[in-house]
Amino acid sequence: MPQDEARYERNPNFVHRRIVDEWVLVPIRQNVADMDCIYTLNEVGASVWQRLETPATEADLHVALLD
């Protein structure tokens, strides 16, 4: 992997929860949840979010999604 290849990671300004079979992301602003901007992730988005528990390159994500 080239040293200058971008690595992606989770945004620390979001909290995430799995509710039944759905992943939900909520942004945190000034230590308070912004309940006007709740995001639900589809299966692909949830897979990417889980993979980003540790920083990953685009190639890493590509391989993980193909698996």
DRENTORKOL-3810 file (N, C-alpha, C; in nm, 4 decimals):
REM DRENTORKOL-3810
@n.u->0.0839; n.v->-0.1185; n.w->0.0000; ca.u->0.0000; ca.v->0.0000; ca.w->0.0000; c.u->0.0880; c.v->0.1244; c.w->0.0000
@n.u->0.0637; n.v->0.2177; n.w->-0.0914; ca.u->0.1403; ca.v->0.3425; ca.w->-0.0909; c.u->0.1160; c.v->0.4188; c.w->0.0389
@n.u->0.2201; n.v->0.4845; n.w->0.0901; ca.u->0.2063; ca.v->0.5552; ca.w->0.2166; c.u->0.1092; c.v->0.6722; c.w->0.2089
@n.u->0.0907; n.v->0.7287; n.w->0.0900; ca.u->0.0027; ca.v->0.8448; ca.w->0.0787; c.u->-0.1425; c.v->0.8058; c.w->0.0502
@n.u->-0.1742; n.v->0.6761; n.w->0.0503; ca.u->-0.3115; ca.v->0.6330; ca.w->0.0245; c.u->-0.4004; c.v->0.6723; c.w->0.1425
@n.u->-0.5143; n.v->0.7325; n.w->0.1109; ca.u->-0.6063; ca.v->0.7788; ca.w->0.2153; c.u->-0.6598; c.v->0.6622; c.w->0.2971
@n.u->-0.6737; n.v->0.6877; n.w->0.4260; ca.u->-0.7335; ca.v->0.5904; ca.w->0.5162; c.u->-0.8601; c.v->0.6544; c.w->0.5721
@n.u->-0.9664; n.v->0.5781; n.w->0.5713; ca.u->-1.0953; ca.v->0.6258; ca.w->0.6189; c.u->-1.1222; c.v->0.5681; c.w->0.7570
@n.u->-1.1942; n.v->0.6449; n.w->0.8379; ca.u->-1.2295; ca.v->0.5989; ca.w->0.9715; c.u->-1.3642; c.v->0.6583; c.w->1.0111
@n.u->-1.4215; n.v->0.6027; n.w->1.1157; ca.u->-1.5498; ca.v->0.6543; ca.w->1.1642; c.u->-1.5335; c.v->0.7978; c.w->1.2134
@n.u->-1.6367; n.v->0.8757; n.w->1.1913; ca.u->-1.6388; ca.v->1.0117; ca.w->1.2438; c.u->-1.6692; c.v->1.0032; c.w->1.3931
@n.u->-1.5811; n.v->1.0517; n.w->1.4796; ca.u->-1.6050; ca.v->1.0414; ca.w->1.6232; c.u->-1.7187; c.v->1.1291; c.w->1.6737
@n.u->-1.7730; n.v->1.2148; n.w->1.5874; ca.u->-1.8846; ca.v->1.3008; ca.w->1.6261; c.u->-2.0200; c.v->1.2341; c.w->1.6036
@n.u->-2.0181; n.v->1.1018; n.w->1.5847; ca.u->-2.1415; ca.v->1.0255; ca.w->1.5685; c.u->-2.1439; c.v->0.9120; c.w->1.6698
@n.u->-2.2602; n.v->0.8878; n.w->1.7267; ca.u->-2.2794; ca.v->0.7663; ca.w->1.8048; c.u->-2.3594; c.v->0.6717; c.w->1.7174
@n.u->-2.3404; n.v->0.5425; n.w->1.7394; ca.u->-2.4111; ca.v->0.4442; ca.w->1.6579; c.u->-2.4717; c.v->0.3383; c.w->1.7484
@n.u->-2.5854; n.v->0.2890; n.w->1.7058; ca.u->-2.6541; ca.v->0.1830; ca.w->1.7782; c.u->-2.7181; c.v->0.0901; c.w->1.6779
@n.u->-2.7191; n.v->-0.0357; n.w->1.7142; ca.u->-2.7939; ca.v->-0.1323; ca.w->1.6335; c.u->-2.9271; c.v->-0.1528; c.w->1.7036
@n.u->-3.0339; n.v->-0.1271; n.w->1.6316; ca.u->-3.1693; ca.v->-0.1424; ca.w->1.6845; c.u->-3.2382; c.v->-0.2467; c.w->1.5990
@n.u->-3.2631; n.v->-0.3617; n.w->1.6578; ca.u->-3.3159; ca.v->-0.4796; ca.w->1.5892; c.u->-3.2216; c.v->-0.5123; c.w->1.4737
@n.u->-3.2624; n.v->-0.4961; n.w->1.3492; ca.u->-3.1768; ca.v->-0.5268; ca.w->1.2350; c.u->-3.1293; c.v->-0.4015; c.w->1.1634
@n.u->-3.1283; n.v->-0.2879; n.w->1.2315; ca.u->-3.0965; ca.v->-0.1615; ca.w->1.1662; c.u->-2.9877; c.v->-0.0882; c.w->1.2441
@n.u->-2.8934; n.v->-0.0295; n.w->1.1706; ca.u->-2.7914; ca.v->0.0545; ca.w->1.2315; c.u->-2.8357; c.v->0.1990; c.w->1.2217
@n.u->-2.8230; n.v->0.2723; n.w->1.3318; ca.u->-2.8641; ca.v->0.4123; ca.w->1.3386; c.u->-2.7430; c.v->0.4956; c.w->1.3805
@n.u->-2.7218; n.v->0.6063; n.w->1.3097; ca.u->-2.6148; ca.v->0.7010; ca.w->1.3437; c.u->-2.6786; c.v->0.8325; c.w->1.3869
@n.u->-2.6269; n.v->0.8887; n.w->1.4960; ca.u->-2.6778; ca.v->1.0164; ca.w->1.5459; c.u->-2.5592; c.v->1.1093; c.w->1.5673
@n.u->-2.5608; n.v->1.2259; n.w->1.5034; ca.u->-2.4508; ca.v->1.3206; ca.w->1.5246; c.u->-2.4583; c.v->1.3826; c.w->1.6641
@n.u->-2.3415; n.v->1.4093; n.w->1.7197; ca.u->-2.3308; ca.v->1.4741; ca.w->1.8505; c.u->-2.2717; c.v->1.6123; c.w->1.8278
@n.u->-2.3426; n.v->1.7134; n.w->1.8759; ca.u->-2.2955; ca.v->1.8513; ca.w->1.8638; c.u->-2.2948; c.v->1.9126; c.w->2.0039
@n.u->-2.1819; n.v->1.9611; n.w->2.0444; ca.u->-2.1651; ca.v->2.0225; ca.w->2.1771; c.u->-2.2156; c.v->1.9275; c.w->2.2868
@n.u->-2.1772; n.v->1.7999; n.w->2.2762; ca.u->-2.2095; ca.v->1.6949; ca.w->2.3732; c.u->-2.3585; c.v->1.6618; c.w->2.3833
@n.u->-2.4362; n.v->1.6994; n.w->2.2815; ca.u->-2.5801; ca.v->1.6700; ca.w->2.2800; c.u->-2.6143; c.v->1.6051; c.w->2.1467
@n.u->-2.6969; n.v->1.5003; n.w->2.1518; ca.u->-2.7398; ca.v->1.4334; ca.w->2.0286; c.u->-2.8292; c.v->1.5265; c.w->1.9483
@n.u->-2.8027; n.v->1.5357; n.w->1.8192; ca.u->-2.8851; ca.v->1.6155; ca.w->1.7286; c.u->-2.9925; c.v->1.5237; c.w->1.6717
@n.u->-3.1063; n.v->1.5161; n.w->1.7383; ca.u->-3.2111; ca.v->1.4214; ca.w->1.7016; c.u->-3.2838; c.v->1.4603; c.w->1.5728
@n.u->-3.2525; n.v->1.5783; n.w->1.5172; ca.u->-3.3103; ca.v->1.6179; ca.w->1.3885; c.u->-3.2353; c.v->1.5546; c.w->1.2712
@n.u->-3.1225; n.v->1.4920; n.w->1.2979; ca.u->-3.0384; ca.v->1.4367; ca.w->1.1909; c.u->-3.0008; c.v->1.2921; c.w->1.2196
@n.u->-3.0977; n.v->1.2061; n.w->1.2321; ca.u->-3.0703; ca.v->1.0645; ca.w->1.2557; c.u->-3.0570; c.v->0.9957; c.w->1.1202
@n.u->-2.9539; n.v->0.9129; n.w->1.1070; ca.u->-2.9302; ca.v->0.8408; ca.w->0.9820; c.u->-2.9477; c.v->0.6916; c.w->1.0060
@n.u->-3.0167; n.v->0.6262; n.w->0.9143; ca.u->-3.0243; ca.v->0.4806; ca.w->0.9185; c.u->-2.9412; c.v->0.4278; c.w->0.8030
@n.u->-2.8698; n.v->0.3199; n.w->0.8282; ca.u->-2.7806; ca.v->0.2642; ca.w->0.7275; c.u->-2.8421; c.v->0.1401; c.w->0.6641
@n.u->-2.8280; n.v->0.1301; n.w->0.5326; ca.u->-2.8695; ca.v->0.0066; ca.w->0.4664; c.u->-2.7617; c.v->-0.0989; c.w->0.4914
@n.u->-2.7781; n.v->-0.2162; n.w->0.4351; ca.u->-2.6864; ca.v->-0.3266; ca.w->0.4611; c.u->-2.5421; c.v->-0.2925; c.w->0.4213
@n.u->-2.5261; n.v->-0.2269; n.w->0.3073; ca.u->-2.3914; ca.v->-0.1903; ca.w->0.2621; c.u->-2.3317; c.v->-0.0839; c.w->0.3548
@n.u->-2.4095; n.v->0.0172; n.w->0.3859; ca.u->-2.3615; ca.v->0.1220; ca.w->0.4764; c.u->-2.3237; c.v->0.0669; c.w->0.6124
@n.u->-2.4045; n.v->-0.0247; n.w->0.6648; ca.u->-2.3748; ca.v->-0.0858; ca.w->0.7946; c.u->-2.2465; c.v->-0.1667; c.w->0.7876
@n.u->-2.2262; n.v->-0.2365; n.w->0.6780; ca.u->-2.1039; ca.v->-0.3154; ca.w->0.6608; c.u->-1.9811; c.v->-0.2246; c.w->0.6584
@n.u->-1.9898; n.v->-0.1146; n.w->0.5870; ca.u->-1.8782; ca.v->-0.0195; ca.w->0.5806; c.u->-1.8535; c.v->0.0409; c.w->0.7193
@n.u->-1.9595; n.v->0.0819; n.w->0.7883; ca.u->-1.9458; ca.v->0.1415; ca.w->0.9212; c.u->-1.8768; c.v->0.0443; c.w->1.0174
@n.u->-1.9187; n.v->-0.0812; n.w->1.0134; ca.u->-1.8567; ca.v->-0.1812; ca.w->1.1008; c.u->-1.7093; c.v->-0.1996; c.w->1.0659
@n.u->-1.6781; n.v->-0.2043; n.w->0.9392; ca.u->-1.5396; ca.v->-0.2227; ca.w->0.8944; c.u->-1.4516; c.v->-0.1058; c.w->0.9375
@n.u->-1.5113; n.v->0.0130; n.w->0.9469; ca.u->-1.4346; ca.v->0.1321; ca.w->0.9820; c.u->-1.4085; c.v->0.1447; c.w->1.1319
@n.u->-1.4309; n.v->0.0372; n.w->1.2053; ca.u->-1.3930; ca.v->0.0378; ca.w->1.3471; c.u->-1.2426; c.v->0.0650; c.w->1.3597
@n.u->-1.1686; n.v->0.0179; n.w->1.2599; ca.u->-1.0274; ca.v->0.0522; ca.w->1.2483; c.u->-1.0097; c.v->0.1208; c.w->1.1126
@n.u->-0.9189; n.v->0.2162; n.w->1.1018; ca.u->-0.8998; ca.v->0.2863; ca.w->0.9742; c.u->-0.8741; c.v->0.1889; c.w->0.8595
@n.u->-0.9283; n.v->0.2212; n.w->0.7430; ca.u->-0.9166; ca.v->0.1335; ca.w->0.6264; c.u->-0.8986; c.v->0.2162; c.w->0.5001
@n.u->-0.8306; n.v->0.1575; n.w->0.4041; ca.u->-0.8155; ca.v->0.2219; ca.w->0.2739; c.u->-0.9372; c.v->0.1880; c.w->0.1872
@n.u->-0.9473; n.v->0.2565; n.w->0.0764; ca.u->-1.0544; ca.v->0.2259; ca.w->-0.0184; c.u->-1.0428; c.v->0.0808; c.w->-0.0658
@n.u->-0.9202; n.v->0.0362; n.w->-0.0892; ca.u->-0.8983; ca.v->-0.1025; ca.w->-0.1322; c.u->-0.9433; c.v->-0.2013; c.w->-0.0239
@n.u->-0.9157; n.v->-0.1700; n.w->0.1022; ca.u->-0.9600; ca.v->-0.2557; ca.w->0.2132; c.u->-1.1120; c.v->-0.2676; c.w->0.2138
@n.u->-1.1789; n.v->-0.1547; n.w->0.1965; ca.u->-1.3258; ca.v->-0.1542; ca.w->0.1961; c.u->-1.3816; c.v->-0.2317; c.w->0.0782
@n.u->-1.3175; n.v->-0.2162; n.w->-0.0368; ca.u->-1.3595; ca.v->-0.2861; ca.w->-0.1571; c.u->-1.3531; c.v->-0.4373; c.w->-0.1345
@n.u->-1.2424; n.v->-0.4838; n.w->-0.0827; ca.u->-1.2258; ca.v->-0.6278; ca.w->-0.0568; c.u->-1.3286; c.v->-0.6759; c.w->0.0456
@n.u->-1.3489; n.v->-0.5985; n.w->0.1517; ca.u->-1.4440; ca.v->-0.6382; ca.w->0.2552; c.u->-1.5858; c.v->-0.6491; c.w->0.1995
@n.u->-1.6234; n.v->-0.5570; n.w->0.1123; ca.u->-1.7575; ca.v->-0.5617; ca.w->0.0543; c.u->-1.7737; c.v->-0.6787; c.w->-0.0422
@n.u->-1.6683; n.v->-0.7109; n.w->-0.1145; ca.u->-1.6761; ca.v->-0.8243; ca.w->-0.2065; c.u->-1.6851; c.v->-0.9569; c.w->-0.1330
@n.u->-1.6237; n.v->-0.9631; n.w->-0.0146; ca.u->-1.6313; ca.v->-1.0851; ca.w->0.0665; c.u->-1.7731; c.v->-1.1065; c.w->0.1127
END
